[in-house]
Amino acid sequence: MFKKILIANRGEIAIRIMQAAKCLNIETVAIFHEVDREMPFVHFADYAYQLQAETPKSGYLDIDQIIEIARTCGAEAIHPGYGFLSENGGFSQACEDAGVKFIGPKAHAITVMGSKTGARELMLKAGVPIVPGYNQKATDMNEFKRKASEIGYPVLLKAAAGGGGKGMRLVEREEDLIENYEGAQREAIKSFGDDLVYMEKYVINPKHIEIQILGDEHGNYVYLGERDCSIQRRHQKVIEEAPSNILTEEIRQAMGKVAIDAAKACGYVNAGTIEFLLDINKNFYFLEMNTRLQVEHPVTEIICGLDLAVEQIKIAAGYPLGFTQEDVNLQGHAIECRIYAEDPLENFMPDLGAIDYLRSPVGRGVRVDGGIETGTEVSMHFDPMLAKLITWGSNREDAISKMIAALKDYRVIGFNTIIPFLIEVMEDETFRNGYFDTGYIPNHFDFEKLKQRRIAPEEELTAVAAFLFTKNENKNVVKDPTPKINNWKANQLAIRNLN
Ligand code: MV4
């Protein structure tokens, strides 16, 4: 087993991986840009090295510098987390060439799954169901039109080098095909430097169901159930849950088998996720494979009773899985809400600032994976996700109830977060009855209702001021009327309440 590993990431996922390493008695090395110097993940590591970089983001993408730090400090392995270099085949290869173990798949698997058309071709050969479509570059537009007619409108045009919905165009009629094709090409070359655009039949109102798999270096594979990630906005997941309440055991097993076939087809090793579209008739189609540990992995590990980051490290160290498919037993229901520093009433515009006061919810069946603390500065350098709140219940209703209570207990004072939006979703009948799909937020969610429910600043500040008053009241400290939050209005209220 490794004695020291480097985590090439920041924030909550860096802490999450360090926690797993500590379980295995492995020393941890953090890398950080200057702007992150005081972040909790830097202090949580056993060692920390500052990255020299022009911009905060470029530091975490600097392959040569990161590998050089690993070699200098004697780290035998590197965990990439998610985002940054986690799906960069060149990084996986560079680690291998440098004799530092990459805690993830080989470069080949990352590269082949990184091309959406390459992945579709491979899945076709492996007998994995894909959405009917046309993978070739359109050299002859009449041929392309014929293919579209064969597939049947509406069709979806997608960038082969894309992902996350960027550059997708929905075409309802033949007369709009060429104009949209050319537009999609322009966007693809601009966003991804590759103008290959392919076509798929449009699956109406799909659910996004993904299967977690693990593969070790000895040819063993297991699937760990599914996650329903349909509650998304602008192709960004917001709420995820496991299991999906509409999947039957029969469909679960069929999707699990197909997911393992997909992993075997690219010689996949370590943790991976196969994303599917599930249509109204419960037909499922391969969408893409994510060759990394995902943000939403906690809902799977909670219902499986596994630590996926520990499993990843053990696989990278050459250990066999240690359990078989028969040992996998899903218990209860888990839900994850991502806590974004965004204003849901301003089209989820990121909101920045310092955290004047942070109080995370705790309790039975409540887990918070966070990378922040009171005083943390939320900057525009990185993704605005602050933390993940996960609840577990014996069934879905129980998990939802715990989530509502925990969200109402969360205090992030200093800027807007999507917590009020998340409470609204948890209390919404369509969410609660499970009959939602990927169109839930854009087509169903009632933002007007949220607006009515927004806590008037006065009430909120009074609540905070009263809390601080109680806090101060309970302490045998010198009565200091100036509470420790730098929100002037709360101070005024607190002072007024104290007098
Ligand atoms: C689709 C689709 C319907 N039909 N492909 C969105 C991002 C990228 N992962 C693929 N996406 C979709 N591909 C076909 N043939 C609908 C979507 C889609 C979607 C998929 C999953 C989760 C959320 C979504 C939101 C909008 C569209």
Residues whose N, C-alpha, C, O or C-beta is under 5 A from the ligand:
A	BS01	MV4	V131 L156 G164 G165 E200 K201 Y202 V203 H208 C229 Q232 H235 T438
